Amino acid sequence: MLDVKSHRLASLLCCLALFTPACSGDDGAESESTANTKDRIANDVLLVHGAWADGSCWAKVAKELFAAGFGVQAVQLREQSLEDDAALVRHAIDSAPRPLIVAGHSYGGFVMSEASAGAKNVPALVFVSAFAPDEGESIGTLAADYPTTPAIENLVVDDQGNSTIEPNAFVRYFAADLPKEEAQVLAAVQHPTAVGILSAVAGEPGWKTIPSYYQVSSEDQVIDPDLQRKFAERIQAETIELKASHVALISQPGPVADLIVRAATKAAEK
């Protein structure tokens, strides 16, 4: 039987290294990925997870970024209010010793944009199947113009006002392109998310002044793909589209990591 706690701990340990650069080989020769760091303005990445998840969802992307010579930090949101989560991310941004790329998945894009407004050390934002609201918008108002997605139709709200996705629906809709056993683990370790976050109103967005990149998931059943395309167009993002579920960062970590690397490289050209 799979030990869920052990699985989660292992993922966290893989993902939560604070700005630890990749090492060169034992012979002292500089690796190709490390050499490429000289061509980037930012060699650190801050990863922001979404609702019903934690930082371990970035584990596979983090592994790719380590191999490319990046230092990586994944925050752990409390998912009880936008204000609190944005403060956590802004603290991480302000504490960074060097410029860093910030990437956000799903609700994490909302948090990232809120937290990065006015930040001087963030040369690029990367939205991964993420919300990118403008000032005065909320998740609820943005989603209202699109059909309710299957995952959201299966929200379960407890007596404390926290939501999760019904486990079978999570496997079927949230993580549809993962092996069933892997999706079941993610469903089992969901982080409860306050329902009030759906109506939280965005302040000044970071994407208005920070160059942005966007990954659209064409098979997403959490955030409508057309809404994602709207975000990408509105924020004038360099965009890639993957045939993926809501969790492309897990099912296709290579292209997601490549987009982050591209953001870091292109930032150096500006």
Buried (B, 14 or more C-beta within 10 A) or exposed (E): EEEEEEBBEEBBEBBBBEBBBBEBEEEEEEBEBBEBBEEBBBBBBBBBBBBBBBBBBBBBBBBBBBEBBBBBBBBBBEBBBBEBBBBBBBEBBEEBEEBBBBBBBBBBBBBBBBBBBEBEBBBBBBBBBBBBBBEEBBBEBBBEEEEEBBBBEBBEEEEEEBBBBBBEBBBBBBBBBBEEEBBBBBBBBBBBBBBEBBEBEBBEBBBEEBBBBBBBBBBBBBBBBBBBBBBBEBBEBBBBBBEBBBBBBBBBBEBBBBBBBBBBBBBEEE
